[in-house]
Every structure is written in C-alpha cells, then in structure tokens.
C-alpha cells in the first residue's frame, strides 16, 4: 500500500495530464469518426471506427451548407471586425490613458467602458435590431461588423489602457521635441510597443468573432450573408438531425482557424513575449 501511494504521488501529475488530454481529445475524436459514418453506424456505437470511410459525407455537407459562400462571409466578418477593433480601440485607449489624470471626463470614459464589458449582446439585441433595421443594415456584412466592433470595444479598451499606462511618457516627449505630431508619435512610437496587447487581443478576437453566433443570428438572416456557425443549422431540424453531415461540416469549418493559428503562432508568441525580458 505504501509503495502504491508513493508511486501515485510521484506520477500524479503525469496521470492528471493524460486524463486531461483524453478528455480534451475525445470530443474531436467523436466528431472525426462520426463524420465518416452512416446514421445507422452512429446509432450503434459512438466511439467505434466506421466500417467504411464515407468521404461523400464531406462533399454533401459542403454542398448543403453552401460552405464556400459562408466561408467568404466569415472571413470578411472576422478580418474586418478584428482590424477595426484593434485600430479604433488602441487609438481611443491612448487618448484616454494620457488624459485621464488631468481631465475627469476621460477618467469617466474609462469607467464607462469598463462597466460595459459585462453587457452581453443578448441584453441589447432588440434595440440593436430596431436601430439597424431603420438604418437598412440588416442582412449586410457591414452591419454585423459594426455591431461586433461595438460589442468588443470595451474589453479591447480595457486591455490597451492598462498597457499604455506602463509606457513611459518620456518616449513621446522625445518624439514631440523631434517635431513629430500626435498621430505620428502614436503610430511610430506607441503602437509598436503595444505588440503584446495586440497579439493577445487579436488571437482572442479572431477566435471569438469566427465562432460568433448571437450577432450573426440576429443581423444576418439571408443565406447569401450567413457565416459558417449559422449554416451549421441546416443539418438540424425540428424532427430530424443529420449528425454525420453536421460533424463533417464542423470539421471543415475548423480548418481555416487552425491554419491561421498554425501560421501565426510564431508571431503571436513573439508579440506576447515582447518586452517580457528587460535588457
């Protein structure tokens, strides 16, 4: 018994990591094998491998979900939203952070946006829908982008304000002495120093925006402008559900985001670690 306890104590973290890995991988395994099965095989066993790999499930899933149209919409929605969030939030955060100690209005703005972080889109979706309907922005990608940017600005401001406060003001004063204006100082001096915040925010926002459902559900109702998460519903009805095609479409929809993080991993990690080590 004593030897068993010693062994368990010595290998506890290893066992914990293996259990965690199995728990993490299991849903992906189920999704992967189910995407190649027939409905009958899925009903018989959830974990077993298919007797024959039905690759036609993927072709049918792509056709039913208008995948390439929704892929284009998701790419436009995600890229434009994230770029606008980073650019607008970083500029606004710079103005607030550098003026909040001298003017109460900017200190109020910081608290105002901070209070807006817990506000979920579901709370304000009815007035947002009414407003966007009056502005003819329903069923348009620009309308969805505006809504997503507006909902994401408070959190982005919170990150950027905290980071800008750590940047020495003397760097900007030296730029002013050399004749640089406020805009040039921000883009050439301050913004490059925001790489850790930009990398962290971009990684999070890309994932959140790509998988966004609430904003897209309310504002994008036509098939021509639907994003990938919305098109997954084509496989699930009131009385029938085709899990095999649904999982096939889900597997394909994950590929672009995996490719992005695999390609950008080096730059994201480099951005997050910039300034972590002082020379």
FENUR-V920283 format. One line per field, one symbol per residue. phi: phi as a letter, one per 20 degrees, with the letter a starting at -180 (. if undefined). A space follows every 50 residues. Layout:
# FENUR-V920283
phi = ???
This chain:
# FENUR-V920283
phi = .fffffffffdffffffffffffffgfffffffffdeegfffffbeefff fcfeffgfffffffelgffffffffffffffffffffffffffffffecf fecfgffffgfffffegffefffdffffffffffeldfmcfgffffffff feggfffgfffffffeeffgffffffffnfeffffffedfggfegfffff fffffffffgegcffffedcdeffcfeggfffffecdfdcbdffffffff fffeggfffffffegfffffffefnfdee
